[in-house]
């Protein structure tokens, strides 16, 4: 099965988890469960964009260095005040940035356009201000609703909340937005050779790095990991552990290892016997053994056991699945086109090779890092991107433009 076919199969008919309300302070990176409509105008009142003087534009339209206009100052207004100052012909009001525009005023003269740049630094109110540059009606005025009009849709359901969205929601007074809850993802590591971090490392055993790495990848995908520990290569133990995953109310089960063709690879057998198996091999490098099925009515995705294969196939297959569960409408994966800095060979499968992406003089450039062996985790530490080589292509030349996937939370600029 091609990567595209596998993704389509994985993502078809994926439902979203239930919604909940959370305090705005906890809404970052959560997915909105409903549209946000502005309950008020932003700004809610017309206000000054500058420190200066509120004026009638027609009083100062012809003001210049050679034709200064003298206005009588009849009051001042600070940000946060709502004074009922009202201008008549030939008058001005001293005003600070963000303060309410007085009645009768329709423009702001910045203090820089006057003969006294220090007029705003003194608490005492000057009697006269001399205008040395004219303004038009509306100049330096932030009109009510200029940013957002009451009733307009500001953010859509399915949008993942960013810091700037938090600012907008706070300005609108949305204190408890409705968001989808974080999906719960159960993780099983399979293999007789595995021990936990505090176990005794004996000949023939290795530490369970996949369990910890995949839990971190799940958290990074804004989901809640449910570690279910290590399971020996025994179908009865695996069945019992999968039953516990179902009891944990997980929305998705992820296993690592045990999905290939070895004599002790039992994940596929147990899923076939006790659940439903859809596919278990994908034309991808690294990570050909990928399983999709269900167990106890819960989707299960079986990943390869090699550490690099597990993490890369998580990025390609599991993250989009979690995004869909979370209600997110758009993928956040950054894909760019980059120039190869050296030749690359492939085996004909659709390949995702560990690489370093940089900004060159003429655009993005990319090259492989370290060994591409699926058991060599150290090369993934150096990588900030994956080179995607389409199926059927076995070699690429230096300078060719190829598709590159930036890895999560990596800056490439």
C-alpha positions as CSV (number, residue, x, y, z in Angstrom):
1,X,0.0,0.0,0.0
2,X,1.3,3.5,-0.9
3,X,1.8,6.1,1.8
4,X,-1.0,8.2,0.3
5,X,-3.4,5.2,0.3
6,X,-2.4,4.3,3.9
7,X,-3.0,7.9,5.0
8,X,-6.4,8.0,3.3
9,X,-7.4,4.8,4.9
10,X,-6.2,6.0,8.3
11,X,-8.0,9.3,8.2
12,X,-11.3,8.3,6.7
13,X,-14.2,8.4,9.1
14,X,-12.1,9.5,12.1
15,X,-14.4,11.1,14.6
16,X,-13.5,14.0,16.9
17,X,-13.3,13.8,20.7
18,X,-15.8,15.6,22.9
19,X,-15.6,19.3,23.7
20,X,-15.0,21.0,27.0
21,X,-14.5,24.6,28.3
22,X,-11.2,25.7,29.7
23,X,-9.9,28.9,31.2
24,X,-8.3,31.1,28.6
25,X,-4.9,30.7,30.3
26,X,-5.0,27.0,29.4
27,X,-6.3,27.3,25.9
28,X,-3.0,27.6,24.1
29,X,-2.5,24.9,21.4
30,X,-6.0,23.6,22.0
31,X,-8.4,23.2,19.1
32,X,-11.6,25.4,19.1
33,X,-14.8,23.4,19.2
34,X,-17.0,26.3,18.0
35,X,-16.7,29.5,16.0
36,X,-15.7,32.6,17.9
37,X,-18.1,35.6,17.1
38,X,-17.0,39.0,18.3
39,X,-19.4,40.0,21.2
40,X,-18.3,43.7,20.8
41,X,-16.5,46.1,18.6
42,X,-12.7,46.3,18.8
43,X,-11.7,48.9,19.7
44,X,-15.0,49.4,21.6
45,X,-14.7,53.2,21.2
46,X,-12.9,55.6,18.9
47,X,-9.6,56.5,20.4
48,X,-6.3,58.3,19.7
49,X,-3.5,56.5,18.0
50,X,-1.0,59.1,19.1
51,X,0.0,61.3,22.0
52,X,-1.0,64.8,20.9
53,X,-4.1,67.0,20.5
54,X,-7.6,66.2,19.5
55,X,-8.8,68.8,17.0
56,X,-11.4,69.6,14.4
57,X,-9.5,68.8,11.1
58,X,-11.0,71.8,9.3
59,X,-9.5,74.2,11.9
60,X,-5.9,73.0,11.1
61,X,-6.2,71.8,7.5
62,X,-3.9,74.6,6.2
63,X,-1.4,74.6,9.1
64,X,2.3,74.7,8.2
65,X,5.6,76.0,9.4
66,X,4.9,79.2,7.5
67,X,1.2,79.3,8.4
68,X,0.9,78.2,12.1
69,X,-2.5,77.7,13.6
70,X,-3.1,78.7,17.2
71,X,-5.7,76.7,19.1
72,X,-7.0,77.2,22.7
73,X,-6.6,74.1,24.9
74,X,-9.8,73.5,26.8
75,X,-9.0,70.2,28.6
76,X,-7.1,66.9,28.5
77,X,-8.0,63.3,28.5
78,X,-6.0,60.3,29.6
79,X,-6.3,56.7,28.6
80,X,-8.9,55.0,30.8
81,X,-10.9,58.2,31.2
82,X,-14.2,59.0,29.6
83,X,-14.4,62.8,30.0
84,X,-17.2,64.6,28.2
85,X,-14.9,67.2,26.6
86,X,-16.5,68.8,23.6
87,X,-14.7,70.9,21.0
88,X,-15.8,74.2,19.5
89,X,-14.2,76.1,16.7
90,X,-10.5,77.0,17.4
91,X,-10.2,74.6,20.3
92,X,-8.1,71.5,21.1
93,X,-7.9,68.9,23.8
94,X,-4.6,67.4,25.0
95,X,-4.9,63.6,24.6
96,X,-2.9,60.5,25.2
97,X,-2.7,57.3,23.1
98,X,-5.7,55.1,23.6
99,X,-7.9,57.8,25.1
100,X,-11.5,58.4,24.0
101,X,-11.9,61.0,21.2
102,X,-13.7,64.0,22.6
103,X,-17.0,65.1,21.0
104,X,-16.6,67.4,18.1
105,X,-13.0,66.2,17.4
106,X,-12.3,64.2,14.2
107,X,-8.5,64.1,14.0
108,X,-5.4,64.0,16.2
109,X,-2.4,66.3,15.8
110,X,0.7,64.4,17.0
111,X,2.7,66.4,19.5
112,X,5.6,66.3,16.9
113,X,3.4,68.5,14.6
114,X,3.4,71.3,17.2
115,X,5.8,74.0,18.4
116,X,6.2,72.4,21.8
117,X,7.2,68.7,21.8
118,X,7.4,68.8,25.6
119,X,3.7,69.8,26.0
120,X,2.8,66.3,27.0
121,X,5.5,65.8,29.5
122,X,4.2,68.5,31.9
123,X,1.2,67.9,34.0
124,X,0.2,71.6,33.8
125,X,-2.1,72.2,30.8
126,X,-0.8,74.8,28.3
127,X,-3.3,77.5,27.3
128,X,-2.4,77.5,23.6
129,X,-1.0,75.0,21.2
130,X,0.6,76.0,17.9
131,X,0.0,73.6,15.1
132,X,2.7,73.5,12.4
133,X,1.4,70.7,10.2
134,X,-2.2,70.1,9.1
135,X,-4.1,66.9,9.4
136,X,-7.2,65.5,7.7
137,X,-10.4,64.1,9.2
138,X,-9.7,60.6,10.6
139,X,-5.9,61.1,10.8
140,X,-4.4,59.2,13.8
141,X,-7.9,58.1,15.0
142,X,-8.6,54.5,15.7
143,X,-12.3,54.2,14.9
144,X,-14.6,52.0,17.0
145,X,-14.8,48.5,15.3
146,X,-11.8,49.3,13.1
147,X,-10.1,46.0,14.1
148,X,-13.2,43.8,14.6
149,X,-16.9,44.4,14.2
150,X,-19.4,43.0,16.7
151,X,-20.9,39.8,15.3
152,X,-18.1,39.0,12.9
153,X,-16.4,35.6,13.0
154,X,-13.0,36.0,14.4
155,X,-11.8,32.4,14.7
156,X,-13.2,29.2,13.3
157,X,-14.0,25.9,14.9
158,X,-11.1,23.5,14.2
159,X,-8.5,26.3,14.6
160,X,-5.6,25.5,16.9
161,X,-5.1,28.4,19.3
162,X,-1.9,30.4,19.0
163,X,-0.5,33.2,21.3
164,X,-2.0,35.9,19.1
165,X,-5.4,34.2,19.3
166,X,-5.1,34.3,23.1
167,X,-4.6,38.0,22.9
168,X,-7.7,38.5,20.7
169,X,-9.9,36.2,22.9
170,X,-8.8,38.2,25.9
171,X,-9.6,41.5,24.2
172,X,-13.0,40.2,23.4
173,X,-13.6,39.0,26.9
174,X,-13.8,35.3,26.0
175,X,-12.7,33.8,29.3
176,X,-13.6,30.2,28.9
177,X,-13.5,29.1,25.2
178,X,-15.0,25.8,24.1
179,X,-12.2,23.4,22.9
180,X,-11.9,19.8,22.0
181,X,-10.5,17.8,24.9
182,X,-7.0,16.3,24.4
183,X,-7.2,12.8,22.8
184,X,-6.0,9.9,25.1
185,X,-3.5,7.7,23.4
186,X,-2.4,4.4,25.0
187,X,1.1,3.2,24.2
188,X,2.4,-0.4,24.3
189,X,6.0,-1.4,23.7
190,X,6.4,-5.1,22.7
191,X,9.4,-7.4,22.9
192,X,11.1,-9.9,25.2
193,X,14.3,-7.9,24.9
194,X,12.9,-4.7,26.4
195,X,13.5,-3.4,30.0
196,X,12.4,-0.2,31.6
197,X,14.8,2.6,32.6
198,X,15.6,1.3,36.0
199,X,15.9,-2.3,35.0
200,X,19.2,-4.2,34.9
201,X,20.8,-4.0,31.5
202,X,21.9,-7.6,30.8
203,X,23.3,-9.1,27.5
204,X,20.5,-9.3,25.0
205,X,18.4,-6.6,26.6
206,X,17.8,-3.0,25.6
207,X,16.0,-0.1,27.3
208,X,12.5,0.8,26.1
209,X,13.3,4.1,24.3
210,X,10.2,3.9,22.1
211,X,7.8,4.1,25.0
212,X,9.3,7.3,26.2
213,X,9.9,8.9,22.8
214,X,6.4,8.1,21.6
215,X,4.9,9.5,24.8
216,X,6.8,12.7,24.2
217,X,5.6,12.8,20.6
218,X,2.1,12.4,21.7
219,X,2.4,15.3,24.2
220,X,4.0,17.4,21.5
221,X,0.9,16.6,19.3
222,X,-1.3,18.0,22.1
223,X,-2.7,14.7,23.2
224,X,-2.5,12.8,26.5
225,X,-0.3,9.7,26.6
226,X,-1.3,6.7,28.6
227,X,1.8,4.6,29.0
228,X,0.8,0.9,29.3
229,X,4.3,-0.5,29.7
230,X,6.2,-3.3,28.1
231,X,4.6,-6.5,26.9
232,X,6.5,-9.7,26.3
233,X,6.3,-11.5,22.9
234,X,3.3,-13.5,24.1
235,X,-0.2,-13.3,22.5
236,X,-2.0,-13.9,25.8
237,X,-0.1,-11.1,27.5
238,X,-0.6,-8.8,24.6
239,X,-4.4,-9.5,24.6
240,X,-4.6,-8.8,28.3
241,X,-2.7,-5.5,27.8
242,X,-4.9,-4.4,24.9
243,X,-7.9,-5.2,27.0
244,X,-6.5,-2.8,29.6
245,X,-6.1,-0.1,26.9
246,X,-9.8,-0.5,26.1
247,X,-10.6,-0.1,29.8
248,X,-8.5,3.0,30.0
249,X,-11.0,4.8,27.7
250,X,-8.2,5.5,25.2
251,X,-9.2,7.2,21.9
252,X,-6.3,5.5,20.1
253,X,-3.9,2.7,20.8
254,X,-0.3,2.8,19.6
255,X,2.1,-0.2,19.7
256,X,5.7,-0.4,18.7
257,X,7.3,-3.6,17.3
258,X,5.7,-6.9,16.8
259,X,4.0,-6.0,13.5
260,X,6.4,-7.6,11.0
261,X,6.8,-11.2,9.8
262,X,8.9,-12.6,12.6
263,X,8.0,-15.8,14.4
264,X,7.4,-13.8,17.6
265,X,5.6,-10.8,16.1
266,X,2.1,-11.3,17.5
267,X,0.5,-7.8,17.3
268,X,-1.0,-8.5,13.8
269,X,-2.2,-12.0,14.9
270,X,-3.9,-10.7,18.1
271,X,-5.6,-7.8,16.2
272,X,-6.8,-10.2,13.5
273,X,-8.2,-12.7,16.0
274,X,-9.7,-10.3,18.6
275,X,-10.4,-7.1,16.6
276,X,-10.2,-5.9,13.0
277,X,-7.2,-5.6,10.7
278,X,-7.2,-3.3,7.7
279,X,-3.6,-3.2,6.6
280,X,-0.1,-4.0,7.9
281,X,2.4,-3.1,5.3
282,X,3.1,0.3,3.6
283,X,5.6,1.1,0.9
284,X,7.7,3.5,3.0
285,X,11.3,3.8,4.2
286,X,11.9,3.6,7.1
287,X,9.1,1.6,8.5
288,X,7.4,-0.8,6.1
289,X,5.5,-2.7,8.8
290,X,2.7,-0.3,9.7
291,X,-0.5,-1.7,11.0
292,X,-4.0,-0.2,11.1
293,X,-6.9,-1.8,12.7
294,X,-9.2,-1.7,15.7
295,X,-9.4,-3.5,19.0
296,X,-12.4,-3.3,21.3
297,X,-13.8,-0.6,19.0
298,X,-10.7,1.6,19.5
299,X,-8.4,2.4,16.5
300,X,-5.0,0.8,16.8
301,X,-1.9,1.8,14.9
302,X,1.1,-0.6,15.1
303,X,4.5,1.1,14.5
304,X,7.8,-0.6,13.7
305,X,10.2,-1.4,16.6
306,X,13.3,0.4,15.3
307,X,13.5,3.8,17.2
308,X,13.9,6.0,14.1
309,X,11.2,4.1,12.2
310,X,8.8,4.4,15.1
311,X,9.3,8.2,15.4
312,X,9.2,8.9,11.6
313,X,6.1,6.8,11.0
314,X,4.5,8.6,14.0
315,X,5.2,11.9,12.3
316,X,3.8,10.7,8.9
317,X,0.8,8.6,10.1
318,X,0.0,9.1,13.8
319,X,0.3,12.9,14.1
320,X,-2.3,13.5,11.3
321,X,-4.6,11.0,13.0
322,X,-4.3,12.7,16.3
323,X,-4.9,16.1,14.6
324,X,-8.1,14.7,13.2
325,X,-9.2,13.3,16.5
326,X,-8.5,16.7,18.1
327,X,-10.8,18.4,15.7
328,X,-8.0,20.3,13.9
329,X,-9.0,21.1,10.3
330,X,-5.5,22.1,9.0
331,X,-2.2,20.3,9.1
332,X,0.5,22.3,10.7
333,X,3.3,20.5,9.0
334,X,5.7,22.8,7.2
335,X,6.6,21.6,3.8
336,X,9.2,23.5,1.7
337,X,11.1,22.9,-1.5
338,X,14.8,22.8,-1.1
339,X,18.0,22.3,-3.2
340,X,20.0,19.1,-2.5
341,X,23.6,19.9,-1.6
342,X,24.8,16.4,-2.6
343,X,23.5,13.3,-4.5
344,X,21.0,11.0,-2.7
345,X,20.2,7.4,-3.4
346,X,17.0,5.5,-2.4
347,X,15.7,1.9,-2.7
348,X,12.5,2.8,-4.6
349,X,10.1,3.0,-1.6
350,X,8.7,6.4,-0.7
351,X,11.5,7.5,1.6
352,X,11.7,10.0,4.5
353,X,15.4,10.6,5.1
354,X,16.9,12.4,8.1
355,X,18.3,15.8,6.9
356,X,19.4,19.3,7.9
357,X,17.5,22.1,6.3
358,X,19.1,25.6,6.1
359,X,18.5,28.9,4.5
360,X,21.0,29.5,1.7
361,X,21.7,32.6,-0.5
362,X,19.2,31.4,-3.1
363,X,16.6,29.7,-1.0
364,X,16.4,26.5,1.1
365,X,19.2,23.9,1.0
366,X,19.1,20.4,2.4
367,X,21.5,17.5,2.9
368,X,21.4,14.2,4.7
369,X,22.8,13.8,8.3
370,X,24.4,10.7,9.7
371,X,23.5,7.1,9.0
372,X,20.0,6.4,7.5
373,X,19.9,3.0,9.2
374,X,16.6,2.8,11.0
375,X,18.2,1.8,14.3
376,X,20.6,4.8,14.5
377,X,18.8,7.3,16.7
378,X,21.8,9.7,16.9
379,X,21.3,10.9,13.3
380,X,17.7,11.9,14.2
381,X,19.2,14.2,16.9
382,X,21.1,16.1,14.2
383,X,18.1,16.4,11.9
384,X,15.6,19.2,11.7
385,X,13.8,17.9,8.6
386,X,12.9,14.9,6.5
387,X,13.7,14.7,2.8
388,X,10.8,13.1,1.0
389,X,11.7,10.9,-2.0
390,X,8.7,9.7,-4.0
391,X,8.2,6.0,-4.7
392,X,10.0,4.7,-7.8
393,X,12.9,7.2,-7.6
394,X,16.2,5.6,-6.8
395,X,18.6,8.5,-7.2
396,X,18.6,12.3,-7.0
397,X,21.4,14.6,-8.2
398,X,23.1,17.5,-6.4
399,X,21.1,20.7,-7.0
400,X,17.7,19.0,-7.6
401,X,14.7,20.6,-6.0
402,X,12.9,18.3,-3.6
403,X,10.2,18.3,-1.0
404,X,11.3,18.6,2.6
405,X,9.2,18.2,5.7
406,X,10.3,20.4,8.7
407,X,10.1,18.4,11.9
408,X,7.9,19.5,14.8
409,X,9.0,22.6,16.7
410,X,12.1,23.1,14.6
411,X,13.2,26.5,13.4
412,X,14.8,26.5,10.0
413,X,15.2,30.2,9.3
